[in-house]
Amino acid sequence: MARGIARRSHNPPVDARLHILPLALIMVMGPQILTSIFLVTSREPVKNSLAMLVGAALAVCASVLIWYGLVNVLDIKGREGSGASTADYVVAGLLVLLAIHVFRGRGTAKVPKWMTALQEAEPRRAFTLGFVLILLMPTDIIAVIATVNYLHGHHFGQVHAWTLLAATVGLLSIPLIAYLLLGRRAREAMPGVREWLTSHAWLVNLIVIVYFTYQTLH
């Protein structure tokens, strides 16, 4: 009986792990998804897009391992009982700062000039961009920290971050899937999609940040 209880505690229900899914939107809503759109209009759309997805997947795994390892090394305590821990309040504070940054930049978002060169990109560069944009972007770092805090606070292992990995790669692969299904029509629609995301990504990010801040403190 005791073994059964212990086994259940180490295998939390899937729905609990799904709470971190919205953070994937923070991971991609910015230069990440714009890069994947530009790559679909490049000379080698399939190779470049796949290379970027591999780089992004490796970056998510590396980031989770790094931050989860830091939590263990620093011996940061997770929540006990139903109340929020000190780590929860720190993460919530980071999310609030991110929300302020996102809101203040809502009217000034533009496509970076370097992205226009992605139409001439090669798979190696696409891989590097996928890796760097996920691993080093401040928004992505905060999203991973929030994920790790949630996992640690609910006694989940690093492996349970698979939902964040799957959702991030899935969202980034939408332009490629659209291209494979629709071909030239998808390529022609990408500039309009890119413009919409550039002007509205802040709102999506803000909604997710507010939602997960609430989740972190409750």
Contacts in CASP RR format, 6 or more apart in sequence:
PFRMAT RR
TARGET T0000
AUTHOR 0000-0000-0000
METHOD contacts of the structure
MODEL  1
MARGIARRSHNPPVDARLHILPLALIMVMGPQILTSIFLVTSREPVKNSL
AMLVGAALAVCASVLIWYGLVNVLDIKGREGSGASTADYVVAGLLVLLAI
HVFRGRGTAKVPKWMTALQEAEPRRAFTLGFVLILLMPTDIIAVIATVNY
LHGHHFGQVHAWTLLAATVGLLSIPLIAYLLLGRRAREAMPGVREWLTSH
AWLVNLIVIVYFTYQTLH
9 155 0 8 1.000
10 155 0 8 1.000
12 154 0 8 1.000
12 155 0 8 1.000
12 156 0 8 1.000
12 160 0 8 1.000
16 154 0 8 1.000
16 156 0 8 1.000
17 156 0 8 1.000
17 160 0 8 1.000
17 162 0 8 1.000
17 163 0 8 1.000
18 163 0 8 1.000
19 150 0 8 1.000
19 215 0 8 1.000
20 146 0 8 1.000
20 147 0 8 1.000
20 150 0 8 1.000
20 151 0 8 1.000
20 161 0 8 1.000
20 163 0 8 1.000
20 164 0 8 1.000
21 163 0 8 1.000
21 164 0 8 1.000
21 167 0 8 1.000
22 208 0 8 1.000
22 211 0 8 1.000
22 212 0 8 1.000
23 143 0 8 1.000
23 146 0 8 1.000
23 147 0 8 1.000
23 164 0 8 1.000
23 208 0 8 1.000
23 212 0 8 1.000
24 143 0 8 1.000
24 164 0 8 1.000
24 167 0 8 1.000
24 168 0 8 1.000
24 171 0 8 1.000
25 171 0 8 1.000
25 204 0 8 1.000
25 205 0 8 1.000
25 208 0 8 1.000
26 98 0 8 1.000
26 139 0 8 1.000
26 140 0 8 1.000
26 142 0 8 1.000
26 143 0 8 1.000
26 205 0 8 1.000
26 208 0 8 1.000
26 209 0 8 1.000
27 60 0 8 1.000
27 134 0 8 1.000
27 139 0 8 1.000
27 140 0 8 1.000
27 143 0 8 1.000
27 144 0 8 1.000
27 164 0 8 1.000
27 168 0 8 1.000
27 171 0 8 1.000
28 168 0 8 1.000
28 171 0 8 1.000
28 172 0 8 1.000
29 197 0 8 1.000
29 201 0 8 1.000
29 204 0 8 1.000
29 205 0 8 1.000
30 139 0 8 1.000
30 197 0 8 1.000
30 201 0 8 1.000
31 112 0 8 1.000
31 115 0 8 1.000
31 133 0 8 1.000
31 137 0 8 1.000
32 56 0 8 1.000
32 130 0 8 1.000
32 133 0 8 1.000
32 134 0 8 1.000
32 137 0 8 1.000
32 140 0 8 1.000
32 172 0 8 1.000
33 171 0 8 1.000
33 172 0 8 1.000
33 175 0 8 1.000
33 197 0 8 1.000
33 201 0 8 1.000
34 111 0 8 1.000
34 115 0 8 1.000
34 194 0 8 1.000
34 197 0 8 1.000
34 198 0 8 1.000
35 52 0 8 1.000
35 115 0 8 1.000
35 118 0 8 1.000
35 129 0 8 1.000
35 130 0 8 1.000
35 133 0 8 1.000
36 49 0 8 1.000
36 52 0 8 1.000
36 53 0 8 1.000
36 172 0 8 1.000
36 173 0 8 1.000
36 174 0 8 1.000
36 175 0 8 1.000
36 176 0 8 1.000
37 175 0 8 1.000
37 190 0 8 1.000
37 193 0 8 1.000
37 194 0 8 1.000
37 197 0 8 1.000
38 115 0 8 1.000
38 116 0 8 1.000
38 118 0 8 1.000
38 119 0 8 1.000
38 121 0 8 1.000
38 190 0 8 1.000
38 194 0 8 1.000
39 45 0 8 1.000
39 48 0 8 1.000
39 49 0 8 1.000
39 52 0 8 1.000
39 118 0 8 1.000
39 121 0 8 1.000
39 126 0 8 1.000
39 175 0 8 1.000
39 176 0 8 1.000
40 49 0 8 1.000
40 175 0 8 1.000
40 176 0 8 1.000
40 178 0 8 1.000
40 179 0 8 1.000
40 186 0 8 1.000
40 187 0 8 1.000
40 190 0 8 1.000
41 119 0 8 1.000
41 187 0 8 1.000
41 190 0 8 1.000
42 48 0 8 1.000
42 118 0 8 1.000
42 119 0 8 1.000
42 120 0 8 1.000
42 121 0 8 1.000
42 126 0 8 1.000
43 119 0 8 1.000
43 120 0 8 1.000
44 122 0 8 1.000
44 123 0 8 1.000
45 176 0 8 1.000
45 179 0 8 1.000
45 187 0 8 1.000
46 176 0 8 1.000
46 179 0 8 1.000
46 180 0 8 1.000
47 123 0 8 1.000
47 126 0 8 1.000
48 118 0 8 1.000
48 121 0 8 1.000
48 122 0 8 1.000
48 123 0 8 1.000
48 126 0 8 1.000
49 126 0 8 1.000
49 173 0 8 1.000
49 175 0 8 1.000
49 176 0 8 1.000
49 179 0 8 1.000
50 123 0 8 1.000
50 176 0 8 1.000
51 123 0 8 1.000
51 124 0 8 1.000
51 126 0 8 1.000
51 127 0 8 1.000
52 126 0 8 1.000
52 127 0 8 1.000
52 129 0 8 1.000
52 130 0 8 1.000
52 172 0 8 1.000
53 130 0 8 1.000
53 169 0 8 1.000
53 172 0 8 1.000
53 173 0 8 1.000
53 176 0 8 1.000
54 127 0 8 1.000
55 127 0 8 1.000
55 128 0 8 1.000
55 130 0 8 1.000
55 131 0 8 1.000
55 134 0 8 1.000
56 130 0 8 1.000
56 131 0 8 1.000
56 133 0 8 1.000
56 134 0 8 1.000
56 168 0 8 1.000
56 169 0 8 1.000
56 172 0 8 1.000
57 165 0 8 1.000
57 168 0 8 1.000
57 169 0 8 1.000
58 131 0 8 1.000
59 130 0 8 1.000
59 131 0 8 1.000
59 132 0 8 1.000
59 133 0 8 1.000
59 134 0 8 1.000
59 135 0 8 1.000
60 134 0 8 1.000
60 144 0 8 1.000
60 161 0 8 1.000
60 164 0 8 1.000
60 165 0 8 1.000
60 168 0 8 1.000
60 169 0 8 1.000
61 165 0 8 1.000
62 135 0 8 1.000
63 134 0 8 1.000
63 135 0 8 1.000
63 140 0 8 1.000
63 141 0 8 1.000
63 144 0 8 1.000
64 144 0 8 1.000
64 147 0 8 1.000
64 148 0 8 1.000
64 158 0 8 1.000
64 161 0 8 1.000
64 164 0 8 1.000
64 165 0 8 1.000
65 158 0 8 1.000
67 141 0 8 1.000
67 144 0 8 1.000
67 145 0 8 1.000
67 148 0 8 1.000
68 148 0 8 1.000
68 151 0 8 1.000
68 152 0 8 1.000
68 157 0 8 1.000
68 158 0 8 1.000
68 161 0 8 1.000
71 87 0 8 1.000
71 148 0 8 1.000
71 149 0 8 1.000
71 152 0 8 1.000
76 87 0 8 1.000
76 152 0 8 1.000
77 85 0 8 1.000
77 86 0 8 1.000
77 87 0 8 1.000
78 85 0 8 1.000
78 87 0 8 1.000
78 88 0 8 1.000
78 149 0 8 1.000
78 152 0 8 1.000
78 153 0 8 1.000
79 85 0 8 1.000
79 87 0 8 1.000
79 88 0 8 1.000
79 153 0 8 1.000
79 154 0 8 1.000
84 92 0 8 1.000
84 216 0 8 1.000
84 217 0 8 1.000
84 218 0 8 1.000
85 153 0 8 1.000
87 149 0 8 1.000
87 152 0 8 1.000
87 153 0 8 1.000
88 149 0 8 1.000
88 153 0 8 1.000
88 216 0 8 1.000
88 217 0 8 1.000
89 217 0 8 1.000
91 145 0 8 1.000
91 146 0 8 1.000
91 149 0 8 1.000
91 216 0 8 1.000
92 213 0 8 1.000
92 216 0 8 1.000
92 217 0 8 1.000
93 213 0 8 1.000
94 142 0 8 1.000
94 145 0 8 1.000
94 146 0 8 1.000
95 142 0 8 1.000
95 146 0 8 1.000
95 209 0 8 1.000
95 212 0 8 1.000
95 213 0 8 1.000
95 216 0 8 1.000
96 209 0 8 1.000
96 213 0 8 1.000
98 138 0 8 1.000
98 139 0 8 1.000
98 142 0 8 1.000
98 205 0 8 1.000
98 209 0 8 1.000
99 206 0 8 1.000
99 209 0 8 1.000
99 210 0 8 1.000
99 213 0 8 1.000
102 139 0 8 1.000
102 202 0 8 1.000
102 205 0 8 1.000
102 206 0 8 1.000
102 209 0 8 1.000
103 202 0 8 1.000
103 206 0 8 1.000
105 202 0 8 1.000
106 202 0 8 1.000
106 203 0 8 1.000
107 199 0 8 1.000
107 202 0 8 1.000
109 198 0 8 1.000
109 199 0 8 1.000
109 201 0 8 1.000
109 202 0 8 1.000
110 198 0 8 1.000
111 194 0 8 1.000
111 198 0 8 1.000
118 126 0 8 1.000
118 129 0 8 1.000
121 129 0 8 1.000
133 140 0 8 1.000
134 140 0 8 1.000
134 168 0 8 1.000
139 205 0 8 1.000
143 164 0 8 1.000
144 164 0 8 1.000
146 212 0 8 1.000
146 216 0 8 1.000
147 161 0 8 1.000
147 164 0 8 1.000
148 161 0 8 1.000
149 216 0 8 1.000
150 156 0 8 1.000
150 215 0 8 1.000
150 216 0 8 1.000
151 157 0 8 1.000
151 158 0 8 1.000
151 160 0 8 1.000
151 161 0 8 1.000
175 186 0 8 1.000
175 190 0 8 1.000
175 193 0 8 1.000
178 186 0 8 1.000
178 189 0 8 1.000
179 186 0 8 1.000
179 187 0 8 1.000
182 189 0 8 1.000
END
